[in-house]
């Protein structure tokens, strides 16, 4: 049987904690490292609904991408959102672990999962890291040339549907061969991605950056934060399953943690 520490060690090998950004929070959030693990639930966010799902499915460990606490806290009272998660997890013997920017930079990691979901091949980091194939974002090519409109439709069909859908900036007839992607908030990579790709797919792009961006050179596709990072959840579950198959069962969360719940079109 595996224990919490075994799973943490496996995840830390694939997503080294020292590659996380200095402001980030990664690793074991709560739980006994010596506790036995028979089932792991993988999710994007450590929400209370995910913890309830873990309780209902009999999971001993929840692995998420986003941390529960990104900044320091002075208490975990049950009447706070984060505190309630901690209390519910501990009281039901559930450990909680996350890999955040260390999973963003890893290979394979969050951006590789996104690139694969969109059908890209021959991928490399947009901004290389300390070792080959690691780093921020991914740049790859499409197996065949598409128009921006065709590729945008492919993006919409390849990622989870969300209330916000996807937004496109650029000529719909522009031909697309090279594609840059970044799971999550990729505004910081926009200037570099624009020099490498025909289109950049990411989330949380800022209005004035898009307004001033040369869209005729590099089109933009803005997708929900949740949707761009969701492919990693299945990917990391498969990774852990392949290495611990005889010791633990793995389950991908059915909880959609995207906070946006509705979309209403404006009048023309």
Secondary structure by P-SEA (a helix, b strand, c coil): cccaaaaaaaaaaaccccccccccccccccccccccccbbbbbccccaaaaaaaaaacccbbbbccccccccccccccccaaaaaaaaaaaabbbbbbbccccccccccaaaaaaaaaccccccccccccccccccbbbbbccccccaaaaaaaaaaacccccccccccccccccccbbbbbccccccaaaaaaacccbbbbccccaaaaaacccccbbbbbccccccaaaaaaaaaaaaaaaccccccccccccccccccccccccc
